[in-house]
């Protein structure tokens, strides 16, 4: 049932969204409810199990806790005056940290950005890797969706890397553009 639910969610057409008939129920998920691939599966199951005739809309925000490792974890601990990594290990906080580092011309922003990108791509793979028991047609469809989602993620990370490069060059983090920077979360 999870596989068919993903297909339903990923193939929701704009025509269906613009249809004015019927009520909508909109659910927002983010943070710890989207921290891992398993959390995403739980969200799908919650939505799949809803007993309603209304159409369902989903709003998702940044993934929850990203536990930095190695050099990135040490860098965050060093940059945090209290040595507490837990305040900086969420996606949005790491995006903020990337921007602050870029403004200081500290190339470590690239390490954090790469870790975020790798994490998002690994969740896509965990969610959209076809199971062996599926038909060849479903496997091909799942691979095509996986490729499409990863291509969009790559584009978003490239766009954000360009934004960070502009911050690097200007040596400024413009707080008035806060929502623009962190909308990538």
C-alpha positions as CSV (number, residue, x, y, z in Angstrom):
1,X,0.0,0.0,0.0
2,X,2.9,2.4,0.6
3,X,4.1,2.0,-2.9
4,X,0.8,2.9,-4.4
5,X,0.5,5.8,-2.0
6,X,3.8,7.2,-3.2
7,X,2.6,6.9,-6.7
8,X,-0.6,8.7,-5.8
9,X,1.2,11.5,-4.0
10,X,3.9,12.0,-6.7
11,X,1.5,11.9,-9.6
12,X,-1.0,14.4,-8.3
13,X,-1.8,16.6,-11.3
14,X,-2.2,20.3,-11.4
15,X,-5.6,19.8,-13.0
16,X,-6.7,17.9,-9.9
17,X,-5.4,20.7,-7.7
18,X,-7.3,23.4,-9.6
19,X,-10.6,21.5,-9.5
20,X,-12.9,23.6,-7.3
21,X,-15.1,20.7,-6.3
22,X,-15.0,19.2,-2.8
23,X,-13.3,20.1,0.5
24,X,-9.6,20.0,1.1
25,X,-7.9,18.6,4.2
26,X,-4.3,20.0,4.4
27,X,-1.7,18.5,6.6
28,X,1.7,20.0,7.3
29,X,4.7,17.8,8.2
30,X,8.2,18.8,9.0
31,X,11.1,18.5,11.5
32,X,11.2,15.1,13.3
33,X,8.2,13.8,11.3
34,X,10.5,14.0,8.2
35,X,13.9,13.2,9.8
36,X,14.5,9.9,8.0
37,X,13.1,7.8,5.2
38,X,11.2,5.7,7.8
39,X,9.6,8.9,9.0
40,X,8.5,9.8,5.5
41,X,6.9,6.3,5.2
42,X,5.0,7.0,8.4
43,X,3.7,10.2,7.0
44,X,2.5,8.4,3.9
45,X,0.8,5.8,6.0
46,X,-0.9,8.4,8.1
47,X,-2.2,10.1,5.0
48,X,-3.1,6.7,3.4
49,X,-5.1,5.7,6.4
50,X,-7.2,8.9,6.5
51,X,-10.9,8.1,6.2
52,X,-12.2,11.0,4.3
53,X,-14.0,11.9,1.0
54,X,-12.1,15.2,1.0
55,X,-9.1,15.8,-1.1
56,X,-5.8,15.8,0.8
57,X,-3.0,18.3,0.5
58,X,0.4,17.9,2.0
59,X,2.8,20.7,3.0
60,X,6.3,19.6,3.9
61,X,9.0,21.7,5.5
62,X,12.6,21.0,6.3
63,X,13.7,17.6,7.5
64,X,14.4,17.2,11.1
65,X,17.6,16.6,12.9
66,X,20.7,16.0,10.8
67,X,23.4,14.7,13.0
68,X,26.6,16.1,11.6
69,X,29.6,13.9,11.6
70,X,33.4,14.2,11.5
71,X,34.8,17.6,10.6
72,X,31.4,19.2,10.2
73,X,30.4,18.2,13.7
74,X,33.7,19.6,15.1
75,X,33.3,22.8,13.1
76,X,29.7,23.4,14.4
77,X,30.8,22.7,18.0
78,X,33.8,25.1,17.5
79,X,31.6,27.8,16.1
80,X,28.9,27.5,18.8
81,X,30.1,29.5,21.8
82,X,28.6,27.0,24.2
83,X,29.8,23.9,22.3
84,X,26.3,22.6,21.9
85,X,25.7,21.0,18.5
86,X,22.1,20.2,19.1
87,X,21.1,23.8,18.3
88,X,22.7,23.6,14.9
89,X,21.9,20.1,13.7
90,X,18.6,20.8,12.0
91,X,18.4,21.5,8.3
92,X,17.3,25.1,8.5
93,X,20.0,25.8,11.2
94,X,22.6,24.2,9.0
95,X,21.5,26.4,6.1
96,X,21.9,29.4,8.3
97,X,25.3,28.3,9.4
98,X,26.3,27.8,5.7
99,X,25.3,31.3,5.0
100,X,27.1,32.7,8.0
101,X,30.3,30.8,7.1
102,X,30.1,32.0,3.5
103,X,29.9,35.6,4.7
104,X,33.0,35.0,6.7
105,X,34.7,33.4,3.7
106,X,35.1,30.2,5.6
107,X,35.0,27.4,3.0
108,X,33.7,24.9,5.5
109,X,30.2,26.0,4.4
110,X,30.8,23.7,1.4
111,X,31.3,20.7,3.7
112,X,28.0,21.4,5.5
113,X,26.2,21.9,2.2
114,X,27.6,18.7,0.8
115,X,26.5,16.8,3.9
116,X,23.0,18.2,3.6
117,X,22.9,17.3,-0.1
118,X,24.1,13.7,0.6
119,X,21.5,13.2,3.3
120,X,18.6,14.4,1.1
121,X,19.8,12.2,-1.8
122,X,20.1,9.2,0.5
123,X,16.6,9.6,1.7
124,X,15.3,9.8,-1.9
125,X,17.2,6.5,-2.6
126,X,15.8,4.9,0.5
127,X,12.2,5.9,-0.4
128,X,12.3,5.4,-4.2
129,X,14.4,2.4,-4.8
130,X,12.2,-0.3,-6.3
131,X,11.8,-3.5,-4.5
132,X,12.8,-6.7,-6.3
133,X,9.3,-8.1,-5.9
134,X,7.8,-5.4,-8.1
135,X,7.1,-5.8,-11.8
136,X,9.6,-4.5,-14.3
137,X,7.2,-1.7,-15.3
138,X,6.8,-0.5,-11.7
139,X,10.6,-0.7,-11.2
140,X,11.1,1.5,-14.3
141,X,8.5,4.0,-13.1
142,X,10.0,4.1,-9.7
143,X,13.5,4.6,-11.1
144,X,12.2,7.4,-13.3
145,X,10.6,9.2,-10.3
146,X,13.8,8.7,-8.3
147,X,15.8,10.2,-11.1
148,X,13.4,13.1,-11.5
149,X,13.4,13.9,-7.7
150,X,17.2,13.7,-7.5
151,X,17.6,16.0,-10.5
152,X,15.3,18.6,-8.8
153,X,17.3,18.2,-5.6
154,X,20.6,18.6,-7.5
155,X,19.2,21.8,-9.1
156,X,18.1,23.2,-5.7
157,X,21.5,22.5,-4.1
158,X,23.2,24.1,-7.1
159,X,21.0,27.1,-6.9
160,X,21.7,27.4,-3.1
161,X,25.5,27.0,-3.7
162,X,25.3,29.9,-6.2
163,X,23.5,32.0,-3.5
164,X,26.2,31.1,-1.0
165,X,28.9,32.0,-3.5
166,X,27.3,35.4,-3.9
167,X,27.3,35.7,-0.1
168,X,31.0,34.7,-0.1
169,X,31.9,37.3,-2.7
170,X,29.9,40.1,-1.0
171,X,31.1,39.1,2.4
172,X,27.6,39.9,3.6
173,X,24.7,37.9,4.9
174,X,21.6,40.1,4.2
175,X,19.1,39.4,7.0
176,X,16.3,41.0,4.9
177,X,16.7,38.1,2.4
178,X,16.4,35.6,5.2
179,X,13.2,33.9,3.8
180,X,14.8,33.7,0.4
181,X,17.9,32.0,1.7
182,X,16.2,29.5,3.9
183,X,13.2,28.7,1.7
184,X,15.5,25.9,0.5
185,X,15.0,24.1,3.9
